[in-house]
Amino acid sequence: MAISLAGFRDRFTSRIPAIQPGNSSFKWWVLATIMISTFMAVLDATIVNVALAKLTVAFGTSTDLVAWVLTGYMLVFAVMLPASGWFADRFGYRATYMAGIFLFTLGSLLCSLSWNIFSLIAFRILQGAGGGLLQPVGMAIITREFPPEKRGVALGFWAIASSASVSIGPTLGGYLIDNFNWQTIFDVNVPVGILGLAMAFFILREHKLAETPRFDLPGFLSLSVFLGGLLLGLSEGNAAWNTDGWSSSFILTCFGVSAGGLVVYVLSALYTQRPLIDLTLFKDRDFGLSNVVLFVFGLGMFGSTFLLPLYLQNALGYTPLQAGMIFLPMGLLTAAFAPLSGILTDRVGSRIPLAIGLTLMAISMYQYRSLSMLSESASIMLPLYIRGIGMAFIFTPLSSVAISHIDPKKMARASGIINVVRQIGGSFGVALFGTMLIRQQAIYSNTFGQSMDRYSAAFKHAMAGLTNFAVRATGGTVSTGASKAQALLIANMHTQSFVAAIGRIFLVASIVIAAALVPVFLLKESYRKRTRHAGSAPAE
């Protein structure tokens, strides 16, 4: 069967010169293939984020349990990332990538057929396993096919897939949830996955190491304990069931187990010839600094991203579709400027575009510090436009400089580390800013409550107006109207506290992202200079 499939593939590709490895356009077909599957994986993550409320109603379960639809996916995704490099070296890059597409597509189909919340969580775990193989192996395939002087442009176009799916995901998810059933948010992946699988089979060429070391089982288990405990603790720190918050025994146990797993892994890696995560990669200054930038950026950017939809829906009354539509222009701008970022990276190096991108991102976050219940559309959209352009000037140069000195044989493992760092940074950000939101809202509520003087003329005037409104709107006595007026005033105070807390967090996020400029200027040399030293020959 394998021989017949290989023969069929060879006969098919022989009739299309453009997808033959020797053709000058072959690498661009490879890029298009990777972009399709990347779009699918990122799209699904953003669609599910806006469907949690619908899933809670559909399955008649609690929000905490439905949150495991995201948590289960995140945990398995993070565990698979560092292992993807070994699978690619052992079974081949094309085979591993196709396995990732297959698992993700199958998981999507099974998710749409789920009969209860537990089956949905199980199938999301299957999706996470496929997604964990797709991202790092896809990036490694791109860097292998493109010569160093063109990697910036290639990674710029690859960023289009991620940025487009990030912006389209909430919009499409909101539309599907508002007009169809929840199953459609998973069904949309199936045709895209089939197309991506077919293109990978016919276009990608196989590459694997002649000799693959034994799988680092102790490293995999200890790393799984480290990542699993860390992400589980971060994701459950603010859960409704966890009344003790970050000081609860469950959270402390998670972090303790995670720390133990990290210690065991480091000790294991020192005595293993080929560890799962090659810590020697961090000896390269640019690779190490790039991961620092990625972690800080992920903490500030992804940690604050979830705040804007909450503000739009809870404070301004937006529907899920309306809130999703807000992000559409941002993604389109990122997609439009990503190729320009790649060209600039190839010509002047990574430091300048990275500095531009991080500065624009910090400015966009800073502009949200003054959000209010009366913010107009322009004050909401303009920072998003700036953010969209800034994101285009971050991902491409950051990826380029991180892998510029990496041996092609270690590319998949390096890509796995980059994705793990991004995942941990984003998870830290969500946990940190989620905790800040709760605490800041409590502080502002207490401050606003103490500032209310029930004997002041302004308070009496407001209460009289609200009482009159309540009596006319709902009927009843003046006493009943006064009680309803007081409830309206308290609700407004809590909303004002919520909005003020979000503004404070965006201010903190702008400072965090600006801090990422420090390691940028410590990068050893520009990407262009390294390219000249390395030569222009493509990677194997």
C-alpha positions in Angstrom: 0.0 0.0 0.0 2.8 2.4 0.9 4.6 1.6 -2.4 1.4 2.3 -4.4 0.7 5.5 -2.6 4.3 6.7 -3.2 4.0 5.7 -6.8 0.8 7.6 -7.2 2.3 10.7 -5.5 5.3 10.6 -7.8 3.2 10.2 -11.0 1.0 13.1 -9.8 3.9 15.5 -9.0 5.7 14.6 -12.2 2.9 16.3 -14.2 3.1 19.5 -12.3 6.6 21.1 -12.5 5.8 23.8 -9.9 5.6 21.3 -7.1 8.8 19.4 -7.9 11.7 20.1 -5.5 14.0 21.3 -8.2 11.7 24.1 -9.3 12.2 27.6 -8.1 8.6 27.9 -7.0 8.6 24.7 -5.0 9.4 26.4 -1.7 6.5 28.8 -2.1 4.1 25.8 -2.5 5.6 24.4 0.7 4.9 27.7 2.4 1.3 27.7 1.2 0.8 24.2 2.5 2.1 25.1 6.0 0.0 28.3 6.0 -3.3 26.4 5.4 -2.8 24.0 8.4 -1.5 26.9 10.6 -4.6 28.8 9.8 -6.8 25.9 10.7 -5.1 25.3 14.1 -5.1 28.9 15.2 -8.6 29.5 13.9 -10.1 26.7 16.1 -8.5 28.0 19.2 -10.0 31.5 18.8 -13.4 30.2 17.7 -13.7 28.0 20.9 -12.9 31.0 23.1 -16.2 32.7 22.2 -18.2 29.5 22.5 -17.8 28.7 26.1 -21.0 30.3 27.3 -22.9 28.4 24.6 -21.3 25.1 25.6 -22.3 25.8 29.2 -25.9 26.0 28.2 -25.8 23.2 25.6 -24.4 20.6 28.1 -26.1 22.0 31.2 -22.9 22.1 33.2 -20.8 24.6 35.1 -18.4 27.2 33.7 -15.5 25.6 35.6 -16.0 22.2 33.8 -16.5 23.8 30.4 -13.2 25.7 30.9 -11.5 22.3 30.6 -12.4 22.4 26.9 -9.6 25.0 26.8 -7.4 23.7 29.6 -7.3 20.2 28.3 -6.3 21.3 24.9 -3.7 23.7 26.3 -2.0 21.1 28.5 -1.6 18.4 25.9 -0.6 21.0 23.3 2.2 22.2 25.6 3.4 18.7 26.4 3.5 17.7 22.7 5.5 20.8 21.6 9.0 19.7 22.9 8.4 16.1 21.8 7.6 17.1 18.2 11.3 17.6 17.3 12.1 13.9 18.2 9.1 12.6 16.3 10.2 14.7 13.2 13.7 13.4 13.4 12.6 9.8 14.0 9.7 9.4 11.6 10.3 12.2 9.2 9.2 15.8 9.0 6.4 15.2 6.4 5.1 12.2 8.1 5.0 13.9 11.5 3.4 17.0 10.0 0.7 14.9 8.3 0.1 13.0 11.5 -0.5 16.4 13.2 -3.0 17.4 10.5 -4.8 14.1 10.7 -5.1 14.1 14.5 -6.3 17.7 14.6 -8.9 17.1 11.8 -10.1 13.8 13.4 -10.3 15.5 16.7 -12.4 18.4 15.2 -14.8 15.9 13.6 -15.2 14.0 16.9 -15.7 17.2 18.9 -18.7 18.0 16.7 -20.1 14.5 17.5 -19.6 14.8 21.2 -22.5 13.6 23.3 -21.5 15.2 26.7 -19.0 17.6 28.1 -16.5 14.8 29.0 -16.4 13.4 25.5 -15.8 16.9 24.2 -12.9 17.4 26.6 -11.4 14.0 25.5 -11.6 14.9 21.8 -10.2 18.4 22.5 -7.2 16.6 24.0 -6.8 14.7 20.7 -6.9 18.0 18.9 -4.2 19.4 21.2 -1.9 16.4 20.4 -2.3 17.2 16.7 -1.8 21.0 17.2 1.4 20.4 19.3 2.9 18.6 16.3 1.8 21.1 13.7 3.3 24.4 14.8 7.0 23.6 15.5 7.4 21.1 12.7 5.7 23.4 10.2 8.1 26.2 11.2 11.1 23.8 10.9 10.0 22.8 7.4 9.8 26.4 6.2 13.2 27.3 7.6 14.6 24.1 6.0 13.3 24.9 2.5 14.1 28.6 2.4 17.7 29.9 2.3 18.8 32.2 5.1 18.4 35.4 3.1 14.8 34.7 2.3 13.6 33.3 5.6 12.4 36.7 6.8 10.0 37.0 3.9 8.8 33.4 4.2 8.1 33.7 7.9 6.4 37.0 7.2 4.0 35.3 4.9 3.6 32.5 7.4 2.6 35.1 10.0 -0.3 36.0 7.7 -2.0 32.6 8.5 -1.8 33.2 12.2 -2.9 36.8 12.1 -5.7 36.2 9.7 -7.1 33.3 11.8 -6.8 35.3 15.0 -8.9 38.1 13.5 -11.4 35.9 11.6 -11.8 33.4 14.5 -13.8 35.5 16.9 -15.8 37.0 14.0 -16.6 33.6 12.5 -17.2 32.0 15.9 -19.6 34.8 16.9 -21.5 34.4 13.7 -21.7 30.6 13.9 -22.8 30.7 17.6 -25.4 33.4 16.9 -26.9 31.7 13.9 -26.2 28.0 14.0 -25.4 25.3 16.6 -22.1 24.9 18.5 -21.1 21.9 16.5 -20.3 24.2 13.5 -17.3 25.7 15.2 -15.6 22.3 14.9 -17.1 21.3 11.6 -15.4 24.2 9.7 -12.0 22.6 10.4 -12.8 19.3 8.6 -12.7 20.5 5.0 -9.6 22.7 5.7 -7.9 19.8 7.3 -8.6 17.5 4.4 -7.2 20.1 2.0 -4.1 20.6 4.1 -3.5 16.8 4.4 -3.8 16.4 0.6 -1.4 19.2 -0.1 1.1 18.0 2.5 1.1 14.5 0.9 1.7 15.7 -2.6 3.9 18.7 -2.0 6.1 18.3 1.1 9.3 16.2 0.7 10.4 13.9 3.4 13.5 14.5 5.6 14.6 12.6 8.6 17.9 11.9 10.4 19.8 8.8 9.4 20.3 7.9 13.1 17.8 9.0 15.7 18.8 8.7 19.4 16.6 6.8 21.8 13.5 8.7 23.0 14.3 10.6 26.2 11.5 9.0 28.2 12.6 10.4 31.6 12.9 13.8 30.1 9.5 13.6 28.5 7.8 12.5 31.7 9.5 15.1 33.9 8.9 17.8 31.3 5.2 16.8 31.1 5.0 17.0 34.9 6.6 20.5 34.8 4.5 21.9 32.0 1.3 20.2 33.1 1.6 21.2 36.8 2.5 24.8 35.8 -0.2 25.4 33.3 -2.8 23.6 35.4 -2.0 25.8 38.4 -2.0 29.0 36.3 -5.3 28.1 34.6 -7.1 27.2 37.9 -5.8 30.0 40.1 -8.9 32.2 39.5 -11.4 29.4 39.0 -14.8 29.9 40.8 -14.4 26.6 42.7 -11.0 27.7 44.1 -12.2 30.0 46.9 -8.7 30.3 48.4 -7.2 31.6 45.1 -3.5 31.3 44.7 -2.9 30.3 48.3 -5.1 27.1 48.0 -3.5 23.8 48.7 -4.4 22.6 45.1 -2.6 25.5 43.4 0.4 25.3 45.7 0.6 21.5 45.1 0.5 22.1 41.3 3.4 24.6 41.5 5.4 22.3 43.8 5.0 19.3 41.5 5.9 21.5 38.6 9.1 22.7 40.3 10.0 19.1 41.1 9.5 18.1 37.5 11.7 21.0 36.3 14.5 20.0 38.7 14.3 16.3 37.6 14.4 17.4 33.9 17.4 19.6 34.3 19.3 16.9 36.1 18.2 14.3 33.5 19.3 16.6 30.6 22.8 16.9 32.1 23.3 13.2 31.8 21.5 12.5 28.6 23.3 12.6 25.3 20.3 13.8 23.3 17.7 15.4 25.7 14.2 16.2 24.6 14.9 19.9 24.9 18.5 20.7 24.1 19.5 23.2 26.7 22.8 23.9 24.9 20.7 25.8 22.3 20.5 28.6 24.9 24.3 29.1 24.6 23.5 30.9 21.4 23.0 34.5 22.6 20.4 35.5 20.1 18.3 32.4 20.6 18.3 32.9 24.3 17.5 36.6 24.1 14.8 36.0 21.5 13.1 33.6 23.9 13.2 36.2 26.7 11.6 38.7 24.3 9.0 36.1 23.3 8.1 35.3 26.9 7.8 38.9 28.0 5.8 39.8 24.9 3.5 36.8 25.4 2.9 37.7 29.0 2.0 41.3 28.1 0.2 40.7 24.8 -1.7 37.5 25.3 -2.3 38.1 28.9 -4.2 41.3 28.1 -5.9 40.2 25.0 -8.8 38.5 26.8 -9.7 41.8 28.6 -11.0 43.7 25.6 -13.8 41.3 24.7 -14.9 41.3 28.4 -14.9 45.1 28.4 -16.9 45.3 25.1 -19.6 42.7 26.2 -19.8 43.5 30.0 -19.4 47.3 29.9 -20.6 48.4 26.4 -23.2 45.6 25.8 -21.6 44.2 22.6 -22.9 40.8 21.3 -20.3 38.0 20.7 -20.4 38.7 17.0 -20.0 42.5 17.5 -17.1 41.9 19.8 -15.5 39.5 17.3 -15.9 41.9 14.5 -13.8 44.5 16.4 -10.7 42.3 15.9 -11.1 41.8 12.1 -9.3 45.0 11.0 -6.4 44.2 13.4 -5.7 40.8 11.8 -6.0 42.2 8.3 -3.5 44.9 9.1 -1.1 42.3 10.5 -1.5 40.2 7.4 -0.9 43.2 5.1 2.3 44.4 6.9 3.8 40.9 7.7 5.5 40.6 4.2 6.9 44.1 4.6 8.3 43.1 8.0 9.9 40.1 6.4 11.6 42.2 3.7 12.8 44.7 6.2 14.2 42.0 8.4 16.2 40.5 5.5 17.6 43.9 4.6 18.4 45.7 7.9 18.2 42.9 10.5 15.9 42.1 13.3 16.5 44.8 15.9 14.9 47.7 14.0 11.6 46.0 13.1 11.4 44.4 16.5 11.9 47.8 18.2 9.2 49.3 15.9 6.8 46.5 16.6 7.2 46.5 20.4 7.0 50.3 20.6 3.7 50.3 18.6 2.3 47.5 20.8 3.2 49.4 24.0 1.6 52.5 22.6 -1.6 50.6 21.7 -1.9 49.2 25.2 -1.2 52.5 26.8 -4.0 54.2 24.9 -6.5 51.7 26.6 -5.6 53.0 30.0 -8.4 55.5 29.9 -11.3 53.3 28.8 -14.7 54.2 30.2 -18.3 53.3 29.8 -18.7 56.1 27.3 -15.7 55.3 25.1 -16.5 55.8 21.4 -15.7 53.5 18.6 -12.7 55.5 17.4 -11.0 55.3 20.7 -11.4 51.5 20.7 -10.5 50.9 17.1 -7.4 53.1 16.7 -5.3 51.3 19.2 -6.3 48.0 17.5 -5.1 49.3 14.2 -1.7 50.3 15.8 -1.6 46.8 17.5 -2.2 45.0 14.2 0.7 46.8 12.5 2.9 46.3 15.6 2.3 42.6 15.7 3.4 42.3 12.0 6.8 43.7 13.0 7.3 41.3 15.9 6.7 37.7 15.0 8.7 37.6 11.7 12.0 39.2 12.9 11.8 37.4 16.3 11.5 34.0 14.6 14.3 34.9 12.1 16.8 36.0 14.7 16.0 33.1 17.0 16.9 30.4 14.5 19.6 32.2 12.5 22.5 30.3 14.1 20.7 27.0 14.7 22.0 23.9 13.1 19.4 22.6 10.5 19.5 19.2 12.3 18.2 20.9 15.5 15.6 23.1 13.8 12.6 21.1 14.9 13.7 21.0 18.5 14.5 24.8 18.5 11.0 25.5 17.0 9.5 23.4 19.8 11.3 25.5 22.5 10.1 28.7 20.9 6.5 27.5 20.9 6.8 26.2 24.5 8.1 29.6 25.7 5.3 31.4 23.9 2.7 29.1 25.4 4.1 29.6 29.0 4.4 33.3 28.5 0.8 33.6 27.4 -0.4 31.4 30.2 1.5 33.4 32.8 0.0 36.6 31.4 -3.6 35.3 31.5 -3.1 34.1 35.1 -1.4 37.3 36.2 -3.8 39.8 34.6 -6.8 37.6 35.6 -5.7 37.9 39.2 -5.0 41.6 38.8 -8.5 42.2 37.4 -10.2 40.6 40.4 -8.0 42.5 42.9 -8.1 45.8 41.1 -11.9 45.6 40.7 -12.2 45.0 44.5 -10.0 47.9 45.3 -11.9 50.3 43.0 -15.2 49.1 44.3 -14.1 49.8 47.9 -12.8 53.2 46.9 -15.8 54.2 44.9 -18.1 52.9 47.7 -16.3 54.9 50.4 -16.5 58.1 48.2 -20.3 58.0 48.1 -21.7 60.4 50.6 -25.4 59.6 51.0 -25.9 63.0 52.6 -24.4 65.0 49.7 -26.6 66.9 47.2 -25.2 65.0 44.2 -26.1 61.6 45.8 -29.6 62.7 46.7 -30.2 64.1 43.2 -29.0 60.9 41.6 -31.1 58.7 43.9 -34.2 60.9 43.2 -33.8 60.6 39.5 -33.2 56.8 39.6 -36.2 56.3 42.0 -38.4 58.2 39.6 -37.2 56.2 36.7 -37.7 52.9 38.5 -41.3 53.8 39.5 -42.2 54.8 36.0 -40.5 51.9 34.3 -41.7 49.0 36.6 -44.4 50.5 38.8 -44.7 50.0 42.5 -44.4 52.3 45.4 -41.7 55.0 46.0 -40.1 52.7 48.6 -39.8 49.9 46.1 -38.5 52.3 43.5 -35.9 53.5 46.0 -34.6 50.0 46.6 -34.4 49.4 42.8 -32.6 52.7 42.4 -30.0 51.7 45.0 -29.5 48.4 43.2 -29.0 50.3 39.9 -26.5 52.6 41.6 -24.5 49.7 43.1 -24.5 47.9 39.7 -23.2 51.0 38.0 -20.5 51.3 40.6 -19.3 47.7 40.1 -19.3 48.3 36.3 -17.2 51.5 36.7 -14.8 49.5 39.0 -14.5 46.8 36.3 -13.7 49.3 33.6 -11.2 51.2 35.8 -9.5 47.9 36.7 -9.2 46.9 33.0 -7.6 50.4 32.2 -5.1 49.8 35.0 -4.1 46.4 33.6 -3.6 47.8 30.1 -1.3 50.3 31.6 0.7 47.5 33.3 0.7 45.6 30.0 2.2 48.6 28.1 5.0 48.7 30.6 5.7 45.0 30.4 5.8 45.1 26.6 8.1 48.1 26.6 10.4 46.2 28.9 10.9 43.7 26.1 12.9 46.4 24.2 15.8 45.9 26.6 16.8 42.4 25.4 16.2 43.4 21.8 19.1 45.9 21.9 21.3 43.2 23.4 21.0 41.0 20.3 24.5 40.3 19.1 24.2 41.3 15.5 21.7 41.8 12.7 20.2 39.0 10.8 21.6 40.3 7.5 25.2 40.2 8.9 24.7 36.7 10.1 23.4 35.7 6.7 26.5 37.0 5.0 28.6 35.0 7.3 26.6 31.9 6.8 26.3 32.1 3.1 23.3 31.9 0.9 23.0 28.2 0.5 19.7 26.7 1.5 19.5 24.5 4.5 19.4 20.9 3.9 
